[in-house]
Amino acid sequence: MSKELREKTAREIVSLISRKEVSAREVVASFLAQIEALNPSVNAVCTLNEGALADADATDRRISAGEAPRPLEGVPFVVKDILPVKGMRTTYGSEIFRDNIADVDVIAVERLRAAGAIVIGKSNTPEFAHDVNTSNRIFGLTRNPLNLNVTAGGSSGGTGAAIAGDMVPIGLGTDLGGSIRIPASYCGISGIRPSPGRVPVYPSDFGWDTLVEHVHGPMARTVADTGLVLSVLAGPDDRDPTSLPAPLCDYGAVANTPLDLKGRRVAYTPDINGLMPVDTQVRELTHKAALAFEALGCSVEEASFDPADLREIIAGTRGFGMVARYADWLDVHSDRMTSQLIGQVSDALKLDVRTITKAERLRTKYWHRVREFLERFDYLLTPTIGAPPFRLDQPLPTEVGGRPVARYYDVFFGTYAFSVVGVPAMSIPCGYTREGLPVGLQIIGRRLREDLVLGAAAAYANACPQHFARRPPSPEPITPPSAELVTPGMRLG
């Protein structure tokens, strides 16, 4: 029964517990056993919740007493280790906070717990969540459970790997430039970057999180579970002055019911007008996904807006945030920080205020180009990332699709292109390369319309269930990470 339980969706787990066909303790114990078996090789879960079984027992007492089941009753989840969980070690992936114990739950954890979900542990992250490969000085490297020699992505790589490895059915990530969508793509699961303010953020040093916002959001194996978790997370909270009013629909219901897409206008671009270098197989698989939308009755056209100035926009807006959050730490703790973070903060400190304000003016013009484009189309489809997950036992690639690239990180522009304007964007699996590596399709919707993005993703999942099916891990033996693998973080200078 253990393996069967681990393969259940969050919805199915809630149903089983509600009908008393299985206990919450059995569910949590099953996932803890999977963590014990798989985590030593994957390293997705960095800290276990020692009270998880006690929390499960409390759930069982509620159900035995006849209390109504809550939306996520008894469902285990992991929390990215930059999000505080009261009473648990929260390191932010940084030596600076190696022994930090949180004294409060972040709102997202607070809401999931109130909905009946059970924290099973913290998931690994690069230092302060600022790299596309999940590794840090405290816990080390996270591997991809589908192939232990490739990256799980970042910065929510621990959450992505935990879900892909059946250590939990759902988890929490955060996304600035793509940190939910990148590991979702690399691990063959689903994840959405909601509109800023859709999921309130607290505690935070920056109540208004000026310029490009960090958002908290759900990751799950299925589209339906992603929407279910978002339905619990969404809604206003005055502790976050930027939080949005309650949504007008139930995201869980929307994500569980394929949307009728007949007549919808869909744009597809493999490279965002040449901005993003794209691997040949990624291009082929995402093009097939676009054709699947056509088969669902959509009018699909290959088209893109003008992404001019995006590099300068990212440099200015990201630089502002890097200085605000980490410059003081760099002054005092540079000997305890990773080279990736030091490099990014050092680059940011070279920017002047005029450069940052120019970036914001350019972003405004960029927004109007995106807005006008999305007035013509209901959705935009892109590859989530321009290349499959890179290998850990080799240096970072220097070419994509057979063409040399000056900056490999340009393959991640597909996610950041939509972070800077705050529109909802979701990654869902759309197939595997000939080497068995997952590829993600990104669905971008109009401002504040997570419901339509989830509905389109549900329609695609219903039409192409093969892309959401579990796959056995690669039999390839584990090899040590390359000493020449250097991931510099998003450096644009």
Secondary structure, DSSP 8 states (H G I E B T S, - for coil): -HHHHHTS-HHHHHHHHHTTSS-HHHHHHHHHHHHHHHHHHH--EEEE-TTHHHHHHHHHHHHHTT----TTTT-EEEEETTS--TTSB--TT-GGGTT-B-SS--HHHHHHHHTT-EEEEEE--SGGG--SS-EETTTEE-EETTEEEEE--SSSHHHHHHHHTTS-SEEEEEESSSTTHHHHHHHT-EEEE--TTSS---S-S-TT--SS--EEEEEESSHHHHHHHHHHH-S--TTSTT-----SS-HHHHHTS----TT-EEEE-SSTTTTS---HHHHHHHHHHHHHHHHTT-EEEE-----TTHHHHHHHHHHHHHHHHHHHHHHHHGGGS-HHHHHHHHHHHT--HHHHHHHHHHHHHHHHHHHHHHHH-SEEEEESSSS---BSSS---SEETTEE-S-GGGGGHHHHHHHTTT--EEEEEEEE-TTS-EEEEEEE-STT-HHHHHHHHHHHHHH-GGGGS-------------TT-----S---
